[in-house]
Amino acid sequence: MSKIVIVDDSYAELQLIESVLKGASHTVVSYPSTEKLEEKLLIERPDAIVLDVVMPGRNGFQACRDLKADDRFKSIPVVLCTSKGQESDKFWGQQQGANAYLVKPFKGEDLVATVKKVLN
């Protein structure tokens, strides 16, 4: 069983992603923003992070870049999960160090498969 941290400013999205991942036997911890994310990750020690892109304050692209530049977190796989579905957005996500990119709306099985892929 893997521990997954979800960061999304939409309560409905958090609930949906949490439900899908719990249904796939993952332990899930959710946060509504990237504020103090690094401190929270030090406590939680997740196996992977599902990160929204469009959020107030530090967006998901910025947070991913920060995490991948930090020796403490760079080995944790990051799935960017966002409504930004243009090829340029996906390319930019890769440039920030994301391990996978999932466009909303998504099917539950696609989320589970994507998380499974980055964990292996």
N, C-alpha and C positions, 0 to 999 in steps of 0.2 A: 504494500500500500504506500502510495506516494503522497507527500504533502505539497499542495499547490496553493500559492498566494495569488489572489485575484485583485486587481486594482482597476476600478471603473467608477466614474462619478454618477452613473445611472443606477439607482437602487434596483430597478426592474432588471437591468442587465446583470447586476451582481447576483440577484436571486436566481435568474435563469442559468447562468454559468455555474453557480454553486450547486444547483440542483442536478444539472447534467453530470458534473464531475463527482459529486457524492454518489450518484447512481452508478458510476463506474468504479466505486470503492476507493475513491481518493479522500484524503483528509483535506479540508478546504478552510482557508482563512481569507476573509475579505476586507478590503479597505476602500473607502470612497475617494481617496486622493493619493498623490505621490508625496504628500507632505510627510517628512520624517520617515520615508520608506526604508532608507538604509538602516536606521535604528530598529525598525520593526523586523527587517529581514535578519538582523543579527540575533534577535530573540527567536524568531520562528524557524530559521534554518530550512527553507523550503527546498523541494527537489526541482520545482519549476515555478515560473511566474507567468500569469496570463495578464497582459497589460493593455488597457484601452489606450488609444492615441489621443483622441480629442477630449481634453480635460482642462479645467481652469488651472492657472498656475503653471507648474512644470508639466508639459504634455508627455505622452508616452514615448515619443521619439527621443526627447531630451532625457527622460528617466532611463530608457534603455541604454543610451550612449553613456550616461553616468555610471550605470551598473557595470557595463562591459569594460569601462576604463578603470574599475576598482578591483584590485586583486582579491578582495574578500568575496566578491560576487560574480566575477567574470565567468566562472564555470557553471553558474546556474542558468539553465536554458530559459529564454524569454520568448513567449508567443505574443506577438502584437495582434490584438483582436479589435478590429475597428471597422467603421462604416466607410473609411477612406479606401476605395477599391481601385483607384487608377494604377496603372503600371508604374508610374513615377512614384507613387506612394509606397508601393511594394519595394521598389528599388531603394528608396530612401530608408525604409525600414531595415533592409539588409545592410545598408551602409552604416546604420547605427548599431549593428551587431545582433539584430534579432535572429533567433534560430528558426522561427516560422512566422507566417503572416496569414491570418484568418480574417476574411471579410464578413461583416455583419450585413444582413442576417445570415446565420449559418445553421446547418442541421446539427443536432446534438451529436450524432455519430461522427460528424466531421471534426467537432471540437475534441471528442474523446480520441479519435485517431491521430489528430495533430499533437495532442499532449503526449500520447503514447510514443509517437515518433521522436519527439525531442527528449524524452526520458531514456530512450534506448541508445 
